[in-house]
Amino acid sequence: DLDGAVWSFGGGLYGRLGHSSEARELVPRRVQGLPRVVAVSAGDSHCVTVDEQGRAWAWGRGAHGRLGLGDGSDRWSPTLVDALSA
């Protein structure tokens, strides 16, 4: 939104909504734990954002290293991607 917040809703499988669970959200809910965001990219089962300091944050399905966190684990809440952060 205009304040740099990220909102998500829908199916929460793999933690792809970023709400620390796999629960379904029927209305938009703010993703907690993120600084002011300037860019968002969402896939089918994961999401990556970039904050105003150039740091990347990822969450959701981590299979095949898709989150860039050095492993294949799912993340249910925003996690800093050290390899892409300024």
PDB file with SEQRES, HELIX, SHEET and CRYST1 records, atoms N, CA, C and O in Angstrom:
SEQRES   1 A   86  ASP LEU ASP GLY ALA VAL TRP SER PHE GLY GLY GLY LEU          
SEQRES   2 A   86  TYR GLY ARG LEU GLY HIS SER SER GLU ALA ARG GLU LEU          
SEQRES   3 A   86  VAL PRO ARG ARG VAL GLN GLY LEU PRO ARG VAL VAL ALA          
SEQRES   4 A   86  VAL SER ALA GLY ASP SER HIS CYS VAL THR VAL ASP GLU          
SEQRES   5 A   86  GLN GLY ARG ALA TRP ALA TRP GLY ARG GLY ALA HIS GLY          
SEQRES   6 A   86  ARG LEU GLY LEU GLY ASP GLY SER ASP ARG TRP SER PRO          
SEQRES   7 A   86  THR LEU VAL ASP ALA LEU SER ALA                              
HELIX    1 AA1 LEU A   13  GLY A   15  5                                   3    
HELIX    2 AA2 ALA A   63  GLY A   65  5                                   3    
HELIX    3 AA3 ASP A   82  LEU A   84  5                                   3    
SHEET    1 AA1 2 TRP A   7  GLY A  10  0                                        
SHEET    2 AA1 2 GLU A  25  ARG A  30 -1                                        
SHEET    1 AA2 4 VAL A  37  ALA A  42  0                                        
SHEET    2 AA2 4 HIS A  46  ASP A  51 -1                                        
SHEET    3 AA2 4 ALA A  56  GLY A  60 -1                                        
SHEET    4 AA2 4 ARG A  75  LEU A  80 -1                                        
CRYST1    1.000    1.000    1.000  90.00  90.00  90.00 P 1           1          
ATOM      1  N   ASP A   1       0.833  -1.180   0.000  1.00  0.00           N  
ATOM      2  CA  ASP A   1       0.000   0.000   0.000  1.00  0.00           C  
ATOM      3  C   ASP A   1       0.885   1.254   0.000  1.00  0.00           C  
ATOM      4  O   ASP A   1       2.107   1.144  -0.097  1.00  0.00           O  
ATOM      5  N   LEU A   2       0.295   2.414   0.105  1.00  0.00           N  
ATOM      6  CA  LEU A   2       1.057   3.667   0.033  1.00  0.00           C  
ATOM      7  C   LEU A   2       2.028   3.866   1.193  1.00  0.00           C  
ATOM      8  O   LEU A   2       2.945   4.683   1.107  1.00  0.00           O  
ATOM      9  N   ASP A   3       1.826   3.121   2.271  1.00  0.00           N  
ATOM     10  CA  ASP A   3       2.716   3.200   3.433  1.00  0.00           C  
ATOM     11  C   ASP A   3       3.834   2.166   3.379  1.00  0.00           C  
ATOM     12  O   ASP A   3       4.636   2.081   4.309  1.00  0.00           O  
ATOM     13  N   GLY A   4       3.901   1.373   2.298  1.00  0.00           N  
ATOM     14  CA  GLY A   4       4.939   0.360   2.163  1.00  0.00           C  
ATOM     15  C   GLY A   4       4.602  -0.953   2.828  1.00  0.00           C  
ATOM     16  O   GLY A   4       5.478  -1.801   2.992  1.00  0.00           O  
ATOM     17  N   ALA A   5       3.346  -1.145   3.215  1.00  0.00           N  
ATOM     18  CA  ALA A   5       2.918  -2.406   3.830  1.00  0.00           C  
ATOM     19  C   ALA A   5       2.538  -3.402   2.739  1.00  0.00           C  
ATOM     20  O   ALA A   5       2.179  -3.015   1.627  1.00  0.00           O  
ATOM     21  N   VAL A   6       2.623  -4.687   3.073  1.00  0.00           N  
ATOM     22  CA  VAL A   6       2.223  -5.765   2.171  1.00  0.00           C  
ATOM     23  C   VAL A   6       1.026  -6.472   2.792  1.00  0.00           C  
ATOM     24  O   VAL A   6       1.008  -6.741   3.993  1.00  0.00           O  
ATOM     25  N   TRP A   7       0.040  -6.766   1.978  1.00  0.00           N  
ATOM     26  CA  TRP A   7      -1.187  -7.433   2.417  1.00  0.00           C  
ATOM     27  C   TRP A   7      -1.350  -8.709   1.604  1.00  0.00           C  
ATOM     28  O   TRP A   7      -0.992  -8.743   0.426  1.00  0.00           O  
ATOM     29  N   SER A   8      -1.894  -9.768   2.226  1.00  0.00           N  
ATOM     30  CA  SER A   8      -2.130 -11.005   1.491  1.00  0.00           C  
ATOM     31  C   SER A   8      -3.421 -11.664   1.963  1.00  0.00           C  
ATOM     32  O   SER A   8      -3.912 -11.405   3.061  1.00  0.00           O  
ATOM     33  N   PHE A   9      -3.951 -12.523   1.101  1.00  0.00           N  
ATOM     34  CA  PHE A   9      -5.166 -13.266   1.419  1.00  0.00           C  
ATOM     35  C   PHE A   9      -5.261 -14.455   0.471  1.00  0.00           C  
ATOM     36  O   PHE A   9      -4.574 -14.503  -0.550  1.00  0.00           O  
ATOM     37  N   GLY A  10      -6.113 -15.406   0.814  1.00  0.00           N  
ATOM     38  CA  GLY A  10      -6.282 -16.621   0.019  1.00  0.00           C  
ATOM     39  C   GLY A  10      -5.791 -17.830   0.783  1.00  0.00           C  
ATOM     40  O   GLY A  10      -5.808 -17.844   2.013  1.00  0.00           O  
ATOM     41  N   GLY A  11      -5.350 -18.854   0.052  1.00  0.00           N  
ATOM     42  CA  GLY A  11      -4.858 -20.088   0.664  1.00  0.00           C  
ATOM     43  C   GLY A  11      -3.469 -19.902   1.233  1.00  0.00           C  
ATOM     44  O   GLY A  11      -2.615 -19.283   0.597  1.00  0.00           O  
ATOM     45  N   GLY A  12      -3.229 -20.427   2.423  1.00  0.00           N  
ATOM     46  CA  GLY A  12      -1.955 -20.225   3.100  1.00  0.00           C  
ATOM     47  C   GLY A  12      -0.975 -21.381   3.022  1.00  0.00           C  
ATOM     48  O   GLY A  12       0.013 -21.394   3.756  1.00  0.00           O  
ATOM     49  N   LEU A  13      -1.226 -22.365   2.139  1.00  0.00           N  
ATOM     50  CA  LEU A  13      -0.346 -23.525   2.025  1.00  0.00           C  
ATOM     51  C   LEU A  13       1.113 -23.097   1.893  1.00  0.00           C  
ATOM     52  O   LEU A  13       1.414 -22.132   1.189  1.00  0.00           O  
ATOM     53  N   TYR A  14       2.006 -23.797   2.554  1.00  0.00           N  
ATOM     54  CA  TYR A  14       3.457 -23.545   2.591  1.00  0.00           C  
ATOM     55  C   TYR A  14       3.830 -22.230   3.284  1.00  0.00           C  
ATOM     56  O   TYR A  14       4.991 -21.823   3.246  1.00  0.00           O  
ATOM     57  N   GLY A  15       2.865 -21.570   3.910  1.00  0.00           N  
ATOM     58  CA  GLY A  15       3.143 -20.284   4.532  1.00  0.00           C  
ATOM     59  C   GLY A  15       3.229 -19.150   3.538  1.00  0.00           C  
ATOM     60  O   GLY A  15       3.745 -18.079   3.859  1.00  0.00           O  
ATOM     61  N   ARG A  16       2.727 -19.372   2.323  1.00  0.00           N  
ATOM     62  CA  ARG A  16       2.896 -18.400   1.240  1.00  0.00           C  
ATOM     63  C   ARG A  16       2.271 -17.038   1.491  1.00  0.00           C  
ATOM     64  O   ARG A  16       2.580 -16.082   0.779  1.00  0.00           O  
ATOM     65  N   LEU A  17       1.394 -16.925   2.490  1.00  0.00           N  
ATOM     66  CA  LEU A  17       0.802 -15.620   2.789  1.00  0.00           C  
ATOM     67  C   LEU A  17       1.658 -14.785   3.738  1.00  0.00           C  
ATOM     68  O   LEU A  17       1.469 -13.573   3.848  1.00  0.00           O  
ATOM     69  N   GLY A  18       2.602 -15.438   4.427  1.00  0.00           N  
ATOM     70  CA  GLY A  18       3.503 -14.706   5.317  1.00  0.00           C  
ATOM     71  C   GLY A  18       2.943 -14.419   6.696  1.00  0.00           C  
ATOM     72  O   GLY A  18       3.440 -13.534   7.392  1.00  0.00           O  
ATOM     73  N   HIS A  19       1.898 -15.164   7.109  1.00  0.00           N  
ATOM     74  CA  HIS A  19       1.252 -14.916   8.402  1.00  0.00           C  
ATOM     75  C   HIS A  19       1.616 -15.944   9.467  1.00  0.00           C  
ATOM     76  O   HIS A  19       0.850 -16.153  10.408  1.00  0.00           O  
ATOM     77  N   SER A  20       2.755 -16.578   9.335  1.00  0.00           N  
ATOM     78  CA  SER A  20       3.270 -17.545  10.317  1.00  0.00           C  
ATOM     79  C   SER A  20       2.373 -18.758  10.503  1.00  0.00           C  
ATOM     80  O   SER A  20       2.385 -19.380  11.565  1.00  0.00           O  
ATOM     81  N   SER A  21       1.596 -19.099   9.481  1.00  0.00           N  
ATOM     82  CA  SER A  21       0.752 -20.288   9.523  1.00  0.00           C  
ATOM     83  C   SER A  21       0.380 -20.675   8.096  1.00  0.00           C  
ATOM     84  O   SER A  21       0.758 -20.005   7.134  1.00  0.00           O  
ATOM     85  N   GLU A  22      -0.361 -21.761   7.982  1.00  0.00           N  
ATOM     86  CA  GLU A  22      -0.882 -22.173   6.686  1.00  0.00           C  
ATOM     87  C   GLU A  22      -2.383 -21.900   6.586  1.00  0.00           C  
ATOM     88  O   GLU A  22      -3.058 -22.422   5.699  1.00  0.00           O  
ATOM     89  N   ALA A  23      -2.893 -21.087   7.493  1.00  0.00           N  
ATOM     90  CA  ALA A  23      -4.323 -20.791   7.521  1.00  0.00           C  
ATOM     91  C   ALA A  23      -4.761 -19.997   6.294  1.00  0.00           C  
ATOM     92  O   ALA A  23      -4.002 -19.204   5.736  1.00  0.00           O  
ATOM     93  N   ARG A  24      -5.989 -20.231   5.900  1.00  0.00           N  
ATOM     94  CA  ARG A  24      -6.606 -19.470   4.807  1.00  0.00           C  
ATOM     95  C   ARG A  24      -7.070 -18.119   5.352  1.00  0.00           C  
ATOM     96  O   ARG A  24      -7.602 -18.033   6.459  1.00  0.00           O  
ATOM     97  N   GLU A  25      -6.863 -17.084   4.570  1.00  0.00           N  
ATOM     98  CA  GLU A  25      -7.304 -15.740   4.945  1.00  0.00           C  
ATOM     99  C   GLU A  25      -8.363 -15.297   3.944  1.00  0.00           C  
ATOM    100  O   GLU A  25      -8.095 -15.212   2.746  1.00  0.00           O  
ATOM    101  N   LEU A  26      -9.561 -15.017   4.435  1.00  0.00           N  
ATOM    102  CA  LEU A  26     -10.668 -14.667   3.543  1.00  0.00           C  
ATOM    103  C   LEU A  26     -10.759 -13.185   3.234  1.00  0.00           C  
ATOM    104  O   LEU A  26     -11.466 -12.785   2.309  1.00  0.00           O  
ATOM    105  N   VAL A  27     -10.058 -12.374   3.991  1.00  0.00           N  
ATOM    106  CA  VAL A  27      -9.978 -10.924   3.733  1.00  0.00           C  
ATOM    107  C   VAL A  27      -8.508 -10.517   3.805  1.00  0.00           C  
ATOM    108  O   VAL A  27      -7.725 -11.188   4.477  1.00  0.00           O  
ATOM    109  N   PRO A  28      -8.116  -9.446   3.136  1.00  0.00           N  
ATOM    110  CA  PRO A  28      -6.712  -9.012   3.181  1.00  0.00           C  
ATOM    111  C   PRO A  28      -6.231  -8.782   4.620  1.00  0.00           C  
ATOM    112  O   PRO A  28      -6.925  -8.197   5.452  1.00  0.00           O  
ATOM    113  N   ARG A  29      -5.013  -9.269   4.871  1.00  0.00           N  
ATOM    114  CA  ARG A  29      -4.389  -9.134   6.190  1.00  0.00           C  
ATOM    115  C   ARG A  29      -2.955  -8.657   5.988  1.00  0.00           C  
ATOM    116  O   ARG A  29      -2.246  -9.155   5.114  1.00  0.00           O  
ATOM    117  N   ARG A  30      -2.535  -7.698   6.795  1.00  0.00           N  
ATOM    118  CA  ARG A  30      -1.188  -7.146   6.671  1.00  0.00           C  
ATOM    119  C   ARG A  30      -0.141  -8.181   7.077  1.00  0.00           C  
ATOM    120  O   ARG A  30      -0.290  -8.865   8.090  1.00  0.00           O  
ATOM    121  N   VAL A  31       0.919  -8.288   6.274  1.00  0.00           N  
ATOM    122  CA  VAL A  31       2.039  -9.175   6.591  1.00  0.00           C  
ATOM    123  C   VAL A  31       2.916  -8.447   7.604  1.00  0.00           C  
ATOM    124  O   VAL A  31       3.410  -7.353   7.332  1.00  0.00           O  
ATOM    125  N   GLN A  32       3.105  -9.051   8.761  1.00  0.00           N  
ATOM    126  CA  GLN A  32       3.889  -8.455   9.841  1.00  0.00           C  
ATOM    127  C   GLN A  32       5.375  -8.779   9.672  1.00  0.00           C  
ATOM    128  O   GLN A  32       5.732  -9.755   9.013  1.00  0.00           O  
ATOM    129  N   GLY A  33       6.226  -7.964  10.263  1.00  0.00           N  
ATOM    130  CA  GLY A  33       7.661  -8.247  10.296  1.00  0.00           C  
ATOM    131  C   GLY A  33       8.452  -7.685   9.136  1.00  0.00           C  
ATOM    132  O   GLY A  33       9.635  -7.990   8.989  1.00  0.00           O  
ATOM    133  N   LEU A  34       7.814  -6.864   8.304  1.00  0.00           N  
ATOM    134  CA  LEU A  34       8.516  -6.261   7.173  1.00  0.00           C  
ATOM    135  C   LEU A  34       8.737  -4.772   7.407  1.00  0.00           C  
ATOM    136  O   LEU A  34       7.866  -4.090   7.946  1.00  0.00           O  
ATOM    137  N   PRO A  35       9.903  -4.268   7.002  1.00  0.00           N  
ATOM    138  CA  PRO A  35      10.070  -2.811   6.980  1.00  0.00           C  
ATOM    139  C   PRO A  35       9.308  -2.262   5.766  1.00  0.00           C  
ATOM    140  O   PRO A  35       8.647  -3.028   5.064  1.00  0.00           O  
ATOM    141  N   ARG A  36       9.386  -0.997   5.515  1.00  0.00           N  
ATOM    142  CA  ARG A  36       8.682  -0.372   4.389  1.00  0.00           C  
ATOM    143  C   ARG A  36       9.124  -1.025   3.072  1.00  0.00           C  
ATOM    144  O   ARG A  36      10.315  -1.055   2.760  1.00  0.00           O  
ATOM    145  N   VAL A  37       8.170  -1.540   2.314  1.00  0.00           N  
ATOM    146  CA  VAL A  37       8.437  -2.295   1.082  1.00  0.00           C  
ATOM    147  C   VAL A  37       8.215  -1.414  -0.142  1.00  0.00           C  
ATOM    148  O   VAL A  37       7.267  -0.631  -0.196  1.00  0.00           O  
ATOM    149  N   VAL A  38       9.119  -1.557  -1.139  1.00  0.00           N  
ATOM    150  CA  VAL A  38       8.994  -0.787  -2.376  1.00  0.00           C  
ATOM    151  C   VAL A  38       8.711  -1.661  -3.593  1.00  0.00           C  
ATOM    152  O   VAL A  38       8.333  -1.139  -4.641  1.00  0.00           O  
ATOM    153  N   ALA A  39       8.887  -2.998  -3.480  1.00  0.00           N  
ATOM    154  CA  ALA A  39       8.624  -3.901  -4.600  1.00  0.00           C  
ATOM    155  C   ALA A  39       8.177  -5.256  -4.066  1.00  0.00           C  
ATOM    156  O   ALA A  39       8.635  -5.715  -3.019  1.00  0.00           O  
ATOM    157  N   VAL A  40       7.271  -5.884  -4.812  1.00  0.00           N  
ATOM    158  CA  VAL A  40       6.745  -7.202  -4.448  1.00  0.00           C  
ATOM    159  C   VAL A  40       6.716  -8.077  -5.692  1.00  0.00           C  
ATOM    160  O   VAL A  40       6.348  -7.618  -6.773  1.00  0.00           O  
ATOM    161  N   SER A  41       7.107  -9.343  -5.537  1.00  0.00           N  
ATOM    162  CA  SER A  41       6.961 -10.333  -6.587  1.00  0.00           C  
ATOM    163  C   SER A  41       6.379 -11.584  -5.951  1.00  0.00           C  
ATOM    164  O   SER A  41       6.920 -12.103  -4.974  1.00  0.00           O  
ATOM    165  N   ALA A  42       5.274 -12.067  -6.507  1.00  0.00           N  
ATOM    166  CA  ALA A  42       4.609 -13.233  -5.936  1.00  0.00           C  
ATOM    167  C   ALA A  42       4.525 -14.348  -6.959  1.00  0.00           C  
ATOM    168  O   ALA A  42       4.140 -14.136  -8.109  1.00  0.00           O  
ATOM    169  N   GLY A  43       4.896 -15.549  -6.512  1.00  0.00           N  
ATOM    170  CA  GLY A  43       4.739 -16.731  -7.337  1.00  0.00           C  
ATOM    171  C   GLY A  43       3.528 -17.513  -6.861  1.00  0.00           C  
ATOM    172  O   GLY A  43       2.754 -17.023  -6.037  1.00  0.00           O  
ATOM    173  N   ASP A  44       3.360 -18.709  -7.368  1.00  0.00           N  
ATOM    174  CA  ASP A  44       2.228 -19.542  -6.984  1.00  0.00           C  
ATOM    175  C   ASP A  44       2.268 -19.922  -5.509  1.00  0.00           C  
ATOM    176  O   ASP A  44       1.225 -20.041  -4.867  1.00  0.00           O  
ATOM    177  N   SER A  45       3.473 -20.111  -4.972  1.00  0.00           N  
ATOM    178  CA  SER A  45       3.567 -20.586  -3.588  1.00  0.00           C  
ATOM    179  C   SER A  45       4.621 -19.859  -2.761  1.00  0.00           C  
ATOM    180  O   SER A  45       5.011 -20.338  -1.696  1.00  0.00           O  
ATOM    181  N   HIS A  46       5.080 -18.720  -3.236  1.00  0.00           N  
ATOM    182  CA  HIS A  46       6.061 -17.941  -2.472  1.00  0.00           C  
ATOM    183  C   HIS A  46       5.978 -16.466  -2.846  1.00  0.00           C  
ATOM    184  O   HIS A  46       5.332 -16.089  -3.825  1.00  0.00           O  
ATOM    185  N   CYS A  47       6.643 -15.645  -2.047  1.00  0.00           N  
ATOM    186  CA  CYS A  47       6.645 -14.206  -2.282  1.00  0.00           C  
ATOM    187  C   CYS A  47       8.024 -13.653  -1.921  1.00  0.00           C  
ATOM    188  O   CYS A  47       8.675 -14.130  -0.992  1.00  0.00           O  
ATOM    189  N   VAL A  48       8.453 -12.644  -2.669  1.00  0.00           N  
ATOM    190  CA  VAL A  48       9.705 -11.937  -2.381  1.00  0.00           C  
ATOM    191  C   VAL A  48       9.411 -10.443  -2.440  1.00  0.00           C  
ATOM    192  O   VAL A  48       8.730  -9.970  -3.350  1.00  0.00           O  
ATOM    193  N   THR A  49       9.928  -9.709  -1.469  1.00  0.00           N  
ATOM    194  CA  THR A  49       9.780  -8.256  -1.466  1.00  0.00           C  
ATOM    195  C   THR A  49      11.153  -7.613  -1.339  1.00  0.00           C  
ATOM    196  O   THR A  49      12.121  -8.251  -0.926  1.00  0.00           O  
ATOM    197  N   VAL A  50      11.216  -6.347  -1.698  1.00  0.00           N  
ATOM    198  CA  VAL A  50      12.425  -5.539  -1.511  1.00  0.00           C  
ATOM    199  C   VAL A  50      12.019  -4.320  -0.697  1.00  0.00           C  
ATOM    200  O   VAL A  50      11.056  -3.629  -1.028  1.00  0.00           O  
ATOM    201  N   ASP A  51      12.768  -4.067   0.374  1.00  0.00           N  
ATOM    202  CA  ASP A  51      12.433  -2.911   1.213  1.00  0.00           C  
ATOM    203  C   ASP A  51      13.173  -1.668   0.722  1.00  0.00           C  
ATOM    204  O   ASP A  51      13.991  -1.746  -0.194  1.00  0.00           O  
ATOM    205  N   GLU A  52      12.882  -0.527   1.335  1.00  0.00           N  
ATOM    206  CA  GLU A  52      13.449   0.740   0.873  1.00  0.00           C  
ATOM    207  C   GLU A  52      14.958   0.831   1.063  1.00  0.00           C  
ATOM    208  O   GLU A  52      15.585   1.747   0.530  1.00  0.00           O  
ATOM    209  N   GLN A  53      15.554  -0.091   1.805  1.00  0.00           N  
ATOM    210  CA  GLN A  53      17.011  -0.127   1.979  1.00  0.00           C  
ATOM    211  C   GLN A  53      17.671  -1.113   1.014  1.00  0.00           C  
ATOM    212  O   GLN A  53      18.882  -1.325   1.071  1.00  0.00           O  
ATOM    213  N   GLY A  54      16.875  -1.713   0.130  1.00  0.00           N  
ATOM    214  CA  GLY A  54      17.409  -2.638  -0.866  1.00  0.00           C  
ATOM    215  C   GLY A  54      17.529  -4.070  -0.392  1.00  0.00           C  
ATOM    216  O   GLY A  54      18.097  -4.903  -1.099  1.00  0.00           O  
ATOM    217  N   ARG A  55      17.013  -4.379   0.780  1.00  0.00           N  
ATOM    218  CA  ARG A  55      17.082  -5.746   1.311  1.00  0.00           C  
ATOM    219  C   ARG A  55      15.928  -6.572   0.772  1.00  0.00           C  
ATOM    220  O   ARG A  55      14.804  -6.084   0.655  1.00  0.00           O  
ATOM    221  N   ALA A  56      16.215  -7.839   0.443  1.00  0.00           N  
ATOM    222  CA  ALA A  56      15.192  -8.767  -0.049  1.00  0.00           C  
ATOM    223  C   ALA A  56      14.680  -9.631   1.103  1.00  0.00           C  
ATOM    224  O   ALA A  56      15.446 -10.056   1.968  1.00  0.00           O  
ATOM    225  N   TRP A  57      13.369  -9.881   1.097  1.00  0.00           N  
ATOM    226  CA  TRP A  57      12.700 -10.714   2.092  1.00  0.00           C  
ATOM    227  C   TRP A  57      11.879 -11.762   1.341  1.00  0.00           C  
ATOM    228  O   TRP A  57      11.235 -11.438   0.343  1.00  0.00           O  
ATOM    229  N   ALA A  58      11.893 -13.011   1.806  1.00  0.00           N  
ATOM    230  CA  ALA A  58      11.165 -14.079   1.116  1.00  0.00           C  
ATOM    231  C   ALA A  58      10.405 -14.943   2.105  1.00  0.00           C  
ATOM    232  O   ALA A  58      10.788 -15.060   3.269  1.00  0.00           O  
ATOM    233  N   TRP A  59       9.324 -15.548   1.631  1.00  0.00           N  
ATOM    234  CA  TRP A  59       8.572 -16.514   2.432  1.00  0.00           C  
ATOM    235  C   TRP A  59       7.728 -17.383   1.515  1.00  0.00           C  
ATOM    236  O   TRP A  59       7.485 -17.041   0.357  1.00  0.00           O  
ATOM    237  N   GLY A  60       7.285 -18.512   2.053  1.00  0.00           N  
ATOM    238  CA  GLY A  60       6.472 -19.463   1.305  1.00  0.00           C  
ATOM    239  C   GLY A  60       7.213 -20.762   1.073  1.00  0.00           C  
ATOM    240  O   GLY A  60       8.053 -21.160   1.880  1.00  0.00           O  
ATOM    241  N   ARG A  61       6.904 -21.418  -0.022  1.00  0.00           N  
ATOM    242  CA  ARG A  61       7.497 -22.718  -0.324  1.00  0.00           C  
ATOM    243  C   ARG A  61       8.955 -22.568  -0.734  1.00  0.00           C  
ATOM    244  O   ARG A  61       9.280 -21.821  -1.657  1.00  0.00           O  
ATOM    245  N   GLY A  62       9.825 -23.286  -0.039  1.00  0.00           N  
ATOM    246  CA  GLY A  62      11.256 -23.165  -0.290  1.00  0.00           C  
ATOM    247  C   GLY A  62      11.862 -24.285  -1.109  1.00  0.00           C  
ATOM    248  O   GLY A  62      13.077 -24.310  -1.308  1.00  0.00           O  
ATOM    249  N   ALA A  63      11.042 -25.219  -1.592  1.00  0.00           N  
ATOM    250  CA  ALA A  63      11.557 -26.363  -2.354  1.00  0.00           C  
ATOM    251  C   ALA A  63      12.494 -25.906  -3.469  1.00  0.00           C  
ATOM    252  O   ALA A  63      12.254 -24.889  -4.121  1.00  0.00           O  
ATOM    253  N   HIS A  64      13.561 -26.671  -3.677  1.00  0.00           N  
ATOM    254  CA  HIS A  64      14.538 -26.427  -4.741  1.00  0.00           C  
ATOM    255  C   HIS A  64      15.265 -25.081  -4.583  1.00  0.00           C  
ATOM    256  O   HIS A  64      15.799 -24.543  -5.553  1.00  0.00           O  
ATOM    257  N   GLY A  65      15.280 -24.544  -3.357  1.00  0.00           N  
ATOM    258  CA  GLY A  65      15.999 -23.307  -3.093  1.00  0.00           C  
ATOM    259  C   GLY A  65      15.337 -22.060  -3.636  1.00  0.00           C  
ATOM    260  O   GLY A  65      15.990 -21.024  -3.759  1.00  0.00           O  
ATOM    261  N   ARG A  66      14.052 -22.132  -3.967  1.00  0.00           N  
ATOM    262  CA  ARG A  66      13.385 -21.015  -4.644  1.00  0.00           C  
ATOM    263  C   ARG A  66      13.329 -19.716  -3.840  1.00  0.00           C  
ATOM    264  O   ARG A  66      13.080 -18.655  -4.411  1.00  0.00           O  
ATOM    265  N   LEU A  67      13.559 -19.782  -2.512  1.00  0.00           N  
ATOM    266  CA  LEU A  67      13.535 -18.559  -1.708  1.00  0.00           C  
ATOM    267  C   LEU A  67      14.892 -17.869  -1.633  1.00  0.00           C  
ATOM    268  O   LEU A  67      14.994 -16.734  -1.169  1.00  0.00           O  
ATOM    269  N   GLY A  68      15.937 -18.566  -2.093  1.00  0.00           N  
ATOM    270  CA  GLY A  68      17.270 -17.974  -2.068  1.00  0.00           C  
ATOM    271  C   GLY A  68      17.909 -17.957  -0.692  1.00  0.00           C  
ATOM    272  O   GLY A  68      18.810 -17.161  -0.425  1.00  0.00           O  
ATOM    273  N   LEU A  69      17.435 -18.843   0.186  1.00  0.00           N  
ATOM    274  CA  LEU A  69      17.921 -18.851   1.564  1.00  0.00           C  
ATOM    275  C   LEU A  69      18.938 -19.962   1.847  1.00  0.00           C  
ATOM    276  O   LEU A  69      19.309 -20.192   2.998  1.00  0.00           O  
ATOM    277  N   GLY A  70      19.379 -20.639   0.804  1.00  0.00           N  
ATOM    278  CA  GLY A  70      20.422 -21.644   0.969  1.00  0.00           C  
ATOM    279  C   GLY A  70      19.928 -23.019   1.369  1.00  0.00           C  
ATOM    280  O   GLY A  70      20.731 -23.897   1.687  1.00  0.00           O  
ATOM    281  N   ASP A  71      18.612 -23.223   1.359  1.00  0.00           N  
ATOM    282  CA  ASP A  71      18.065 -24.536   1.684  1.00  0.00           C  
ATOM    283  C   ASP A  71      16.715 -24.704   0.982  1.00  0.00           C  
ATOM    284  O   ASP A  71      16.305 -23.837   0.211  1.00  0.00           O  
ATOM    285  N   GLY A  72      16.042 -25.788   1.241  1.00  0.00           N  
ATOM    286  CA  GLY A  72      14.744 -26.047   0.621  1.00  0.00           C  
ATOM    287  C   GLY A  72      13.590 -25.985   1.592  1.00  0.00           C  
ATOM    288  O   GLY A  72      12.512 -26.513   1.316  1.00  0.00           O  
ATOM    289  N   SER A  73      13.807 -25.342   2.732  1.00  0.00           N  
ATOM    290  CA  SER A  73      12.763 -25.281   3.765  1.00  0.00           C  
ATOM    291  C   SER A  73      11.735 -24.191   3.461  1.00  0.00           C  
ATOM    292  O   SER A  73      12.060 -23.138   2.913  1.00  0.00           O  
ATOM    293  N   ASP A  74      10.486 -24.476   3.834  1.00  0.00           N  
ATOM    294  CA  ASP A  74       9.431 -23.469   3.733  1.00  0.00           C  
ATOM    295  C   ASP A  74       9.624 -22.441   4.833  1.00  0.00           C  
ATOM    296  O   ASP A  74      10.131 -22.760   5.909  1.00  0.00           O  
ATOM    297  N   ARG A  75       9.220 -21.207   4.561  1.00  0.00           N  
ATOM    298  CA  ARG A  75       9.236 -20.148   5.564  1.00  0.00           C  
ATOM    299  C   ARG A  75       7.825 -19.582   5.660  1.00  0.00           C  
ATOM    300  O   ARG A  75       7.239 -19.200   4.647  1.00  0.00           O  
ATOM    301  N   TRP A  76       7.284 -19.528   6.857  1.00  0.00           N  
ATOM    302  CA  TRP A  76       5.908 -19.077   7.061  1.00  0.00           C  
ATOM    303  C   TRP A  76       5.802 -17.593   7.375  1.00  0.00           C  
ATOM    304  O   TRP A  76       4.700 -17.071   7.540  1.00  0.00           O  
ATOM    305  N   SER A  77       6.921 -16.922   7.457  1.00  0.00           N  
ATOM    306  CA  SER A  77       6.927 -15.480   7.700  1.00  0.00           C  
ATOM    307  C   SER A  77       8.127 -14.878   6.958  1.00  0.00           C  
ATOM    308  O   SER A  77       9.058 -15.602   6.607  1.00  0.00           O  
ATOM    309  N   PRO A  78       8.115 -13.573   6.719  1.00  0.00           N  
ATOM    310  CA  PRO A  78       9.200 -12.934   5.981  1.00  0.00           C  
ATOM    311  C   PRO A  78      10.574 -13.217   6.597  1.00  0.00           C  
ATOM    312  O   PRO A  78      10.776 -13.072   7.803  1.00  0.00           O  
ATOM    313  N   THR A  79      11.504 -13.622   5.741  1.00  0.00           N  
ATOM    314  CA  THR A  79      12.861 -13.961   6.160  1.00  0.00           C  
ATOM    315  C   THR A  79      13.849 -13.196   5.281  1.00  0.00           C  
ATOM    316  O   THR A  79      13.729 -13.214   4.056  1.00  0.00           O  
ATOM    317  N   LEU A  80      14.802 -12.539   5.883  1.00  0.00           N  
ATOM    318  CA  LEU A  80      15.798 -11.767   5.152  1.00  0.00           C  
ATOM    319  C   LEU A  80      16.639 -12.690   4.256  1.00  0.00           C  
ATOM    320  O   LEU A  80      17.136 -13.719   4.714  1.00  0.00           O  
ATOM    321  N   VAL A  81      16.794 -12.322   2.994  1.00  0.00           N  
ATOM    322  CA  VAL A  81      17.630 -13.072   2.053  1.00  0.00           C  
ATOM    323  C   VAL A  81      18.999 -12.403   2.054  1.00  0.00           C  
ATOM    324  O   VAL A  81      19.235 -11.434   1.332  1.00  0.00           O  
ATOM    325  N   ASP A  82      19.886 -12.932   2.868  1.00  0.00           N  
ATOM    326  CA  ASP A  82      21.211 -12.319   3.035  1.00  0.00           C  
ATOM    327  C   ASP A  82      21.968 -12.193   1.716  1.00  0.00           C  
ATOM    328  O   ASP A  82      22.646 -11.190   1.492  1.00  0.00           O  
ATOM    329  N   ALA A  83      21.865 -13.192   0.840  1.00  0.00           N  
ATOM    330  CA  ALA A  83      22.628 -13.195  -0.406  1.00  0.00           C  
ATOM    331  C   ALA A  83      22.221 -12.075  -1.364  1.00  0.00           C  
ATOM    332  O   ALA A  83      22.990 -11.728  -2.260  1.00  0.00           O  
ATOM    333  N   LEU A  84      21.028 -11.506  -1.193  1.00  0.00           N  
ATOM    334  CA  LEU A  84      20.543 -10.440  -2.097  1.00  0.00           C  
ATOM    335  C   LEU A  84      20.451  -9.072  -1.419  1.00  0.00           C  
ATOM    336  O   LEU A  84      20.075  -8.083  -2.049  1.00  0.00           O  
ATOM    337  N   SER A  85      20.785  -9.026  -0.181  1.00  0.00           N  
ATOM    338  CA  SER A  85      20.617  -7.772   0.554  1.00  0.00           C  
ATOM    339  C   SER A  85      21.823  -6.876   0.450  1.00  0.00           C  
ATOM    340  O   SER A  85      22.964  -7.339   0.472  1.00  0.00           O  
ATOM    341  N   ALA A  86      21.562  -5.581   0.337  1.00  0.00           N  
ATOM    342  CA  ALA A  86      22.631  -4.593   0.176  1.00  0.00           C  
ATOM    343  C   ALA A  86      23.468  -4.493   1.431  1.00  0.00           C  
ATOM    344  O   ALA A  86      24.416  -3.709   1.480  1.00  0.00           O  
TER     345      ALA A  86                                                      
END                                                                             
